């Protein structure tokens, strides 16, 4: 189960990359045909390179987690912002804050829709490098 969550997170990143690539390709074609803006078409390549770097780093981290089976399970305090807060923002946040027993905090990515909103204590399993939550088991009392 752990690997499937990380793989689905990686796939979703690359699907977005493909969509952005298609949009940038269309922009490049338009820029190529319009003489007054032809000189700016190289920006599409810069944006594509930045997007590729942005997607490649988490992909490498996720693949390393899968290859080395690098998952950590800890008892933590868990906080995920209320769903109504993320719906009203321009960019929906899937960040989840956990507080470890030593008091330090980590911001993890939650790629599962079934992860609860709110504040809980329980056991969380996450990928070491990519910081993706693959499982959360709340204690009986929130």
Residue pairs with C-beta under 8 A, 6 or more apart in sequence:
1 134
1 135
2 69
2 71
2 125
2 127
2 134
2 135
3 66
5 111
5 112
5 132
5 133
5 134
5 135
6 62
6 65
6 66
6 127
6 130
6 132
6 134
7 62
7 66
8 111
9 58
9 62
9 109
9 111
9 130
9 132
10 58
10 59
10 62
10 63
12 111
13 55
13 58
13 59
14 55
14 59
16 55
17 51
17 52
17 55
20 47
20 48
20 51
21 48
21 51
24 44
24 47
24 48
24 51
25 44
27 41
27 44
28 41
28 44
28 45
31 37
31 38
31 40
31 41
31 44
32 38
32 41
58 130
61 127
61 129
61 130
62 127
62 129
62 130
62 132
64 70
64 129
65 71
65 127
65 128
65 129
65 130
65 132
70 127
70 128
70 129
71 125
71 126
71 127
71 128
71 134
72 125
72 126
72 127
72 128
73 123
73 124
73 125
73 135
74 98
74 100
74 101
74 123
74 124
75 101
75 121
75 122
75 123
76 98
76 99
76 100
76 101
76 121
76 122
76 123
76 124
77 98
77 99
77 119
77 120
77 121
78 96
78 97
78 98
78 119
78 120
78 121
78 122
78 124
78 136
78 138
79 96
79 97
79 98
79 99
79 118
79 119
79 120
80 96
80 97
80 110
80 115
80 116
80 117
80 118
81 93
81 95
81 117
82 117
82 118
83 117
86 92
86 93
86 94
94 109
94 110
94 111
95 107
95 108
95 109
95 110
96 107
96 108
96 109
96 110
96 115
96 133
97 105
97 106
97 107
97 108
98 105
98 106
98 108
98 124
99 105
100 106
106 131
107 131
108 124
108 126
108 131
108 132
108 133
109 130
109 131
109 132
109 133
110 132
110 133
111 132
111 133
112 133
112 134
115 133
115 136
116 136
116 138
118 142
119 142
120 136
120 138
120 139
120 142
121 138
121 139
121 142
122 136
122 137
122 138
122 139
123 135
123 136
123 137
124 133
124 135
124 136
124 137
125 133
125 134
125 135
125 136
126 132
126 133
126 134
127 134
